[in-house]
Amino acid sequence: MSVKKSKTKQLKKYHKWPGLILSFILIYYAVSGILMNHRELISGTNINRNSLPNEYQYKNWNLAALKGNETISKDSILVYGNIGVWLTDSAFQKFKDFNAGFTKGIDNRKIFDIHLSSNKNLYAATLFGLFSYDNDLLQWQKISLDTEIKRFVSVISKGDTLIAMNRSYIFKGLDKGPDTEFTKIQLKAPEFYENKVSLFETVWQIHSGEVFGLPGKLFVDFMGFLIIVLSVTGIIYFFFPKLIKHRKRKEKSTAKLAASNKFSLKWHNKIGAWFIVLLIIVTLTGMFLRPPLLLTIARAEIPAIQFTHLDQANPWYDDLRDLHYDKKSEAFILAGYNGLYELKTLNSTPKLFKSQPPISVMGINVFEKFDDNTFLIGSFSGLFLWNPDHNVVIDFIRGKPYQDNSSGRPFGSYAISGLVKDYNNKLHVVDYSNGILSEESVDFPEMPKIILDNSPMSLWNLCLEIHTGRIFHTILSDFYILIVPLSGIATLIVIISGYLLYRRKKKRSDKTD
């Protein structure tokens, strides 16, 4: 056998069978990725949790069901999180739906903050906007604001001034409920600011196409469509030749099958050759968005790519996470992507605190005043007591000074997703996987049936579970984490071997001509 034939045979081995298996996986990736690129468009579609694996069922307020609560009177408490907003009593025994006014779909009830102002007006920071509760209509009303960023993360008061924050801007206005008129404020750049963005965010936006705004997302959708076409045409070319031979032996017509097979091969080759570079980019960026490769880019920063969606005049674009006004120091404490900052006023230059509690790259989930000098800071890295005046950080759950042994891991021993403070100021810590954690919370009630029946999973979140491979955790346990990197490596091998086969065939064809 000649060297050329041997290499061709080897390339076919790398392309044929791995390609067949990957085709079905890539269709899942492509369809889920296209849907994820248009979250608001599919936000009204829910999936019944009873039809999903057991680990997607709510138990003990897990899966970020609870993020926090707001006490509105002696016997009235609002609890909120991924379940929306529910009114309960001081003993957390009776629950009433408090979601009237939000658009249909559980994604539209994803709540990051609830705030009762000094004027007794209620506000909600949600995934798709800022809302105020209309006491006459008894429902939430969306507040119209001048911003393209719809995800609001925090609402606080300073006297009779209301301050709301989305992922990029501050909004300030006189507290008037649904009639509040806001002024948009762009925060100043922090001290020693460099126009850099996280490498993780850069890779994420390249993978989704958002790096070039909506046109970029639509182009990546088109790439997803091409991946589906490549997968389907590859499956056809794998099975149809055998089917054609089978029909020929039985002396049956094969014209339509042969035409379909020829058409599939033609466009399978052309699409693979024309878009090989982009296919490799989509594959590589996807691999680095999940552990273990994620760990290599989680905390890295690079200059913003010029002329892209990442190159913003606003130094805080998509970086803001939470805001607290500390009456003792008469200053704001800002949680950004890169840490905690102090602002004497909203027009001051933010200054990074010398001491920093660990906060997961996934973002801050708990930011509460604990006592006069200390704050509770919680994220997927754990729960910590932070005293900025004395540069002290204590692991709240273990009761010991914090020691950094994480080696850059995005998750700690406890993935803190929320904190509930009851009427007696008793704390109930919420872990993402296990739900209510504290031993003092043994009396905290189980999730009532009314909430379970009205808290499905959003289609977007289901697509995320599919796209990241977490949907297979039930079958593969923690080995599911290898699905993305291994399927990514296999996809690169299939793409490159397919292209080399195409080039060899084309060279032979050119010589024959």
Legacy VTK file of the C-alpha trace (Angstrom):
# vtk DataFile Version 3.0
C-alpha trace
ASCII
DATASET POLYDATA
POINTS 513 float
0.000 0.000 0.000
1.389 3.438 -0.947
2.141 6.057 1.684
-0.580 8.333 0.300
-3.228 5.593 0.466
-2.104 4.721 3.979
-2.461 8.337 5.123
-5.872 8.593 3.446
-7.029 5.438 5.194
-5.784 6.787 8.536
-7.565 10.112 8.009
-10.810 8.277 7.200
-10.448 6.337 10.462
-10.159 9.621 12.380
-13.092 11.176 10.533
-15.692 8.494 9.874
-16.668 6.769 13.141
-15.849 9.623 15.549
-17.761 11.925 13.190
-20.831 9.691 13.273
-20.934 9.624 17.086
-20.185 13.331 17.378
-22.900 14.260 14.869
-25.651 13.537 17.380
-23.812 15.380 20.176
-23.115 18.383 17.940
-26.777 18.648 16.962
-27.595 18.926 20.676
-24.892 21.567 21.106
-26.009 23.567 18.067
-29.748 23.587 18.807
-29.249 24.429 22.500
-26.676 27.105 21.624
-28.968 28.830 19.134
-31.786 28.920 21.682
-29.466 30.204 24.427
-28.455 33.113 22.201
-32.022 34.462 22.411
-32.952 34.181 26.062
-35.644 36.836 26.159
-37.288 35.420 23.034
-37.773 32.005 24.678
-38.293 33.301 28.235
-41.995 32.421 28.161
-41.354 28.706 27.645
-41.154 26.481 30.726
-40.206 22.838 31.267
-41.938 20.761 33.958
-39.285 19.678 36.449
-41.056 16.355 36.974
-40.014 15.371 33.442
-36.325 16.013 34.215
-33.740 13.950 36.154
-34.133 13.873 39.921
-31.301 16.322 40.575
-33.318 19.059 38.863
-36.121 18.758 41.417
-36.231 21.388 44.129
-35.371 20.022 47.581
-34.822 22.074 50.707
-34.829 25.357 48.716
-31.777 24.385 46.616
-30.862 25.252 42.994
-30.925 28.996 43.833
-34.639 28.810 44.650
-33.938 31.302 47.442
-31.597 34.264 47.082
-32.898 36.454 49.881
-35.867 38.015 51.594
-37.341 41.383 52.544
-39.391 41.926 55.694
-42.266 44.276 54.934
-44.149 44.065 58.244
-44.217 42.116 61.512
-45.930 39.119 59.922
-45.220 39.657 56.222
-41.982 38.594 54.540
-41.170 38.403 50.844
-38.825 35.601 49.786
-37.335 35.652 46.311
-34.919 33.984 43.911
-35.318 31.654 40.938
-38.841 30.841 42.166
-39.945 34.462 41.771
-41.468 36.372 44.704
-43.659 34.809 47.408
-45.339 36.397 50.413
-45.043 34.454 53.665
-45.491 34.958 57.408
-42.832 35.355 60.093
-42.708 31.565 60.614
-42.342 30.792 56.880
-45.426 28.549 57.035
-47.986 30.017 54.628
-47.029 31.170 51.146
-48.891 33.310 48.637
-47.940 33.995 45.023
-46.654 37.565 44.696
-45.690 37.501 40.996
-48.660 39.299 39.431
-47.470 41.689 36.725
-44.407 39.748 35.607
-44.493 38.385 32.063
-45.387 34.710 31.660
-42.433 32.349 32.025
-40.275 31.459 35.032
-37.265 33.252 33.506
-39.210 36.505 33.801
-39.505 35.836 37.539
-35.760 35.484 38.138
-35.243 37.966 40.979
-31.870 39.337 42.124
-33.080 41.822 44.722
-36.243 43.036 46.463
-36.205 46.354 48.311
-38.743 48.101 50.545
-37.929 51.814 50.546
-38.330 54.244 53.449
-41.530 55.439 51.739
-42.864 51.857 51.825
-42.530 51.363 48.075
-41.495 47.937 46.808
-38.955 47.452 44.009
-37.637 44.343 42.274
-34.382 43.926 40.346
-34.943 41.154 37.806
-33.291 39.455 34.869
-35.341 41.518 32.419
-35.717 44.883 34.107
-36.508 47.007 37.151
-40.052 46.748 38.571
-42.094 48.590 41.180
-45.148 47.207 42.958
-48.360 49.124 42.304
-50.410 49.022 45.503
-53.577 50.067 43.664
-53.360 47.493 40.878
-51.778 44.909 43.224
-49.151 43.920 40.673
-45.613 44.640 39.550
-45.069 47.285 36.892
-41.938 47.587 34.788
-40.136 50.928 34.995
-39.062 52.269 31.609
-35.375 53.194 31.638
-32.795 54.411 29.150
-30.609 51.309 28.946
-29.987 48.339 26.700
-28.821 46.302 29.710
-31.958 44.711 31.138
-30.444 42.677 33.975
-30.807 44.630 37.222
-28.887 43.327 40.220
-29.469 45.701 43.126
-31.922 48.250 44.580
-31.127 50.322 47.697
-32.193 53.563 49.386
-30.305 56.492 50.810
-32.881 58.585 52.618
-35.670 59.328 50.145
-33.388 58.655 47.169
-33.747 55.360 45.375
-30.672 53.841 43.720
-30.964 50.928 41.298
-28.120 49.204 39.490
-27.892 47.002 36.436
-24.745 45.303 35.185
-23.355 48.554 33.736
-24.994 51.678 35.180
-26.428 53.305 38.310
-29.941 54.784 38.225
-30.858 57.425 40.798
-34.220 59.042 41.497
-36.623 60.395 44.108
-38.511 57.445 45.586
-42.050 57.558 44.106
-42.814 53.906 43.381
-43.933 53.265 39.756
-43.702 57.030 39.082
-40.031 57.299 40.026
-38.008 59.209 37.435
-34.407 58.071 37.174
-31.170 59.677 36.086
-28.588 57.315 34.599
-25.098 57.571 36.076
-21.924 56.137 34.590
-19.464 55.472 37.388
-15.946 56.799 37.101
-13.108 54.461 36.293
-11.507 52.962 39.426
-8.005 53.884 40.509
-5.246 52.361 38.347
-7.830 51.425 35.723
-6.646 49.700 32.574
-8.981 49.077 29.676
-8.870 45.325 30.149
-11.610 42.740 30.225
-11.667 39.230 31.596
-10.408 36.562 29.235
-13.375 34.431 30.299
-15.836 37.141 29.179
-13.919 37.584 25.921
-14.016 33.869 25.120
-17.698 33.720 26.130
-18.649 36.586 23.816
-16.631 35.180 20.911
-18.343 31.813 21.378
-21.831 33.351 21.460
-21.072 36.003 18.840
-22.046 38.798 21.223
-18.582 40.256 20.751
-20.087 41.872 17.619
-23.509 42.557 19.098
-26.711 41.181 17.582
-25.159 40.694 14.099
-22.450 38.571 15.722
-24.994 36.471 17.608
-26.981 35.913 14.421
-23.803 34.854 12.617
-22.996 32.327 15.339
-26.598 31.103 15.023
-25.828 30.601 11.340
-22.704 28.651 12.317
-24.900 26.508 14.563
-27.173 25.855 11.610
-24.157 24.855 9.504
-23.025 22.450 12.247
-26.463 20.831 12.097
-26.191 20.590 8.292
-22.695 19.079 8.544
-23.937 16.557 11.102
-27.023 15.537 9.118
-25.180 15.302 5.797
-22.426 13.291 7.487
-25.002 10.834 8.873
-26.592 10.532 5.427
-23.265 9.845 3.732
-22.420 7.245 6.386
-25.590 5.190 5.957
-26.837 5.834 2.420
-24.083 3.975 0.456
-24.873 0.798 2.404
-28.592 1.354 1.885
-28.043 1.911 -1.839
-26.083 -1.357 -2.135
-28.811 -3.168 -0.221
-31.519 -1.863 -2.544
-29.437 -2.691 -5.641
-29.135 -6.310 -4.521
-32.910 -6.417 -4.287
-33.122 -4.701 -7.693
-34.979 -1.696 -6.263
-34.713 1.924 -7.419
-31.786 3.857 -5.911
-31.952 7.092 -7.933
-33.357 9.300 -5.167
-31.040 7.836 -2.539
-28.028 8.273 -4.832
-28.978 11.900 -5.568
-29.432 12.642 -1.860
-26.119 10.979 -1.060
-24.279 12.949 -3.756
-25.898 16.227 -2.653
-25.024 15.547 0.995
-21.389 14.735 0.226
-21.003 17.815 -1.962
-22.273 20.261 0.648
-20.686 18.428 3.559
-17.299 18.950 1.896
-17.914 22.521 0.762
-19.258 23.783 4.105
-16.469 22.038 6.012
-13.807 23.562 3.737
-15.249 27.073 3.540
-15.875 27.468 7.264
-13.078 25.363 8.777
-11.421 28.281 10.603
-14.699 29.469 12.125
-15.662 25.923 13.090
-12.348 25.545 14.910
-12.851 28.886 16.709
-16.364 27.945 17.850
-15.083 24.591 19.102
-12.030 25.950 20.923
-13.891 28.786 22.634
-16.574 26.363 23.800
-13.964 24.064 25.333
-12.505 26.915 27.437
-15.855 27.894 28.919
-16.082 24.760 31.067
-13.746 23.181 33.606
-11.032 22.043 33.550
-9.863 24.411 30.787
-11.927 27.221 32.347
-9.468 27.290 35.245
-6.720 28.493 32.906
-8.627 31.655 31.941
-10.953 32.302 34.909
-8.976 35.202 36.397
-6.906 36.337 33.420
-7.433 39.753 31.827
-6.577 41.019 28.360
-6.990 44.357 26.552
-10.495 44.800 25.135
-10.625 43.866 21.455
-10.998 47.116 19.546
-14.172 47.841 17.562
-16.082 45.050 19.296
-18.852 44.931 21.872
-16.147 44.521 24.536
-14.484 47.849 23.672
-16.762 50.130 25.702
-16.324 53.731 26.815
-17.957 52.752 30.105
-15.215 51.201 32.306
-17.896 49.276 34.255
-19.710 47.799 31.272
-21.197 44.437 32.366
-18.973 44.502 35.486
-21.354 45.678 38.228
-22.686 42.999 40.570
-24.087 44.539 43.788
-24.257 47.773 45.781
-24.565 48.586 49.494
-24.779 51.900 51.334
-23.004 51.754 54.688
-24.521 54.284 57.095
-21.604 54.012 59.504
-18.916 55.008 56.999
-21.392 57.094 54.966
-20.044 55.473 51.819
-21.143 53.084 49.111
-19.551 49.668 48.773
-19.592 48.412 45.218
-19.195 44.776 44.217
-17.659 44.590 40.768
-16.371 41.704 38.711
-12.847 42.277 40.047
-13.612 42.897 43.718
-15.107 45.286 46.265
-14.694 49.060 46.002
-15.438 52.082 48.186
-17.204 55.191 46.840
-17.757 58.187 49.099
-20.408 59.381 46.630
-21.707 58.050 43.338
-19.499 60.633 41.620
-16.338 59.588 43.452
-13.524 57.498 42.039
-13.999 53.892 43.216
-11.130 52.639 45.375
-10.392 48.935 45.665
-10.294 47.720 49.275
-6.938 46.373 50.434
-8.483 43.182 51.780
-10.803 41.158 49.570
-12.960 38.186 50.512
-12.947 35.425 47.886
-15.742 35.870 45.346
-16.363 33.277 42.657
-16.054 34.191 38.992
-19.748 33.236 38.891
-20.551 36.409 40.872
-21.575 37.587 44.343
-24.823 36.181 45.779
-24.826 37.484 49.370
-23.896 41.015 50.460
-25.283 41.846 53.916
-24.223 43.954 56.899
-23.472 41.546 59.769
-22.605 44.004 62.538
-21.244 47.554 62.831
-17.901 46.717 61.227
-18.443 43.454 59.369
-20.160 42.255 56.197
-21.321 38.827 55.053
-20.053 38.067 51.546
-21.286 34.917 49.832
-20.698 33.329 46.436
-19.892 29.916 44.994
-16.518 30.338 46.726
-18.194 30.162 50.143
-19.504 32.503 52.852
-17.161 34.940 54.586
-17.148 37.616 57.276
-15.284 40.621 55.934
-14.026 43.518 58.029
-12.559 46.092 55.597
-11.360 48.388 58.412
-9.065 45.737 59.886
-8.384 43.746 56.698
-9.859 40.595 58.218
-11.574 37.773 56.315
-13.085 34.838 58.228
-14.638 31.687 56.831
-18.134 32.054 58.300
-19.122 28.386 58.143
-15.882 27.007 59.596
-15.388 29.911 62.004
-11.705 30.248 61.096
-9.553 32.903 59.395
-9.650 32.430 55.642
-6.673 30.761 53.983
-6.492 30.659 50.216
-6.117 27.013 49.188
-8.382 27.200 46.159
-5.701 27.168 43.440
-7.987 29.314 41.295
-10.997 27.012 41.523
-14.304 28.799 40.723
-16.127 26.829 43.450
-15.483 26.404 47.153
-16.594 23.680 49.552
-19.927 25.487 49.786
-21.564 27.114 46.772
-23.524 29.844 48.536
-26.511 30.972 46.467
-28.466 32.958 49.038
-29.147 34.016 52.613
-32.470 34.403 54.410
-32.825 36.431 57.604
-36.028 35.732 59.533
-37.971 38.159 61.730
-35.755 37.294 64.728
-32.617 38.025 62.659
-31.664 34.339 62.610
-29.616 33.541 59.495
-30.495 30.691 57.142
-27.624 30.031 54.726
-28.533 28.586 51.322
-26.181 26.309 49.360
-26.851 25.842 45.653
-26.841 22.025 45.732
-27.980 21.285 49.285
-30.333 24.160 50.049
-30.687 25.420 53.629
-27.398 24.659 55.428
-27.308 25.987 58.951
-27.914 23.601 61.830
-29.960 26.364 63.400
-32.276 26.099 60.402
-33.619 22.642 61.228
-36.965 24.334 61.815
-36.948 25.993 58.387
-39.891 24.516 56.449
-39.638 22.364 53.353
-40.718 23.932 50.096
-44.532 23.951 49.999
-46.415 22.244 47.188
-47.795 25.539 45.894
-44.264 26.769 45.152
-43.072 23.432 43.728
-46.069 23.292 41.385
-45.429 26.829 40.151
-41.644 26.738 39.762
-40.725 24.940 36.529
-37.373 25.201 34.767
-36.997 27.699 31.954
-36.216 26.401 28.473
-33.079 28.556 28.531
-31.789 26.856 31.676
-32.519 23.421 30.232
-30.539 24.375 27.122
-27.682 25.496 29.379
-27.672 22.118 31.140
-27.569 20.351 27.765
-24.959 22.684 26.290
-22.583 22.303 29.246
-23.094 18.550 29.577
-24.447 18.851 33.129
-27.615 17.035 32.030
-25.502 13.848 32.028
-24.390 14.213 35.646
-27.002 11.646 36.743
-25.404 9.023 34.487
-21.722 9.962 34.624
-21.480 11.564 38.080
-18.589 14.076 38.238
-17.053 12.586 35.087
-19.619 14.625 33.110
-17.139 17.491 33.411
-15.018 15.735 30.748
-17.782 15.743 28.133
-17.062 19.248 26.816
-13.236 19.016 26.616
-13.229 15.463 25.202
-15.985 16.124 22.682
-14.170 19.352 21.769
-10.885 17.542 21.117
-12.699 14.879 19.103
-14.511 17.579 17.100
-11.212 19.273 16.249
-9.805 15.944 15.063
-12.906 15.284 12.939
-12.875 18.799 11.422
-9.165 18.766 10.562
-9.113 15.167 9.262
-12.212 15.882 7.156
-10.598 18.959 5.655
-7.382 17.068 4.840
-9.402 14.297 3.180
-11.250 16.926 1.140
-7.973 18.552 0.023
-6.467 15.190 -0.989
-9.560 14.311 -3.003
-9.609 17.754 -4.645
-5.927 17.472 -5.633
-6.563 14.096 -7.247
-9.579 15.530 -9.052
-7.553 18.509 -10.319
-4.822 16.201 -11.641
-7.396 14.059 -13.449
-8.896 17.149 -15.071
LINES 1 514
513 0 1 2 3 4 5 6 7 8 9 10 11 12 13 14 15 16 17 18 19 20 21 22 23 24 25 26 27 28 29 30 31 32 33 34 35 36 37 38 39 40 41 42 43 44 45 46 47 48 49 50 51 52 53 54 55 56 57 58 59 60 61 62 63 64 65 66 67 68 69 70 71 72 73 74 75 76 77 78 79 80 81 82 83 84 85 86 87 88 89 90 91 92 93 94 95 96 97 98 99 100 101 102 103 104 105 106 107 108 109 110 111 112 113 114 115 116 117 118 119 120 121 122 123 124 125 126 127 128 129 130 131 132 133 134 135 136 137 138 139 140 141 142 143 144 145 146 147 148 149 150 151 152 153 154 155 156 157 158 159 160 161 162 163 164 165 166 167 168 169 170 171 172 173 174 175 176 177 178 179 180 181 182 183 184 185 186 187 188 189 190 191 192 193 194 195 196 197 198 199 200 201 202 203 204 205 206 207 208 209 210 211 212 213 214 215 216 217 218 219 220 221 222 223 224 225 226 227 228 229 230 231 232 233 234 235 236 237 238 239 240 241 242 243 244 245 246 247 248 249 250 251 252 253 254 255 256 257 258 259 260 261 262 263 264 265 266 267 268 269 270 271 272 273 274 275 276 277 278 279 280 281 282 283 284 285 286 287 288 289 290 291 292 293 294 295 296 297 298 299 300 301 302 303 304 305 306 307 308 309 310 311 312 313 314 315 316 317 318 319 320 321 322 323 324 325 326 327 328 329 330 331 332 333 334 335 336 337 338 339 340 341 342 343 344 345 346 347 348 349 350 351 352 353 354 355 356 357 358 359 360 361 362 363 364 365 366 367 368 369 370 371 372 373 374 375 376 377 378 379 380 381 382 383 384 385 386 387 388 389 390 391 392 393 394 395 396 397 398 399 400 401 402 403 404 405 406 407 408 409 410 411 412 413 414 415 416 417 418 419 420 421 422 423 424 425 426 427 428 429 430 431 432 433 434 435 436 437 438 439 440 441 442 443 444 445 446 447 448 449 450 451 452 453 454 455 456 457 458 459 460 461 462 463 464 465 466 467 468 469 470 471 472 473 474 475 476 477 478 479 480 481 482 483 484 485 486 487 488 489 490 491 492 493 494 495 496 497 498 499 500 501 502 503 504 505 506 507 508 509 510 511 512
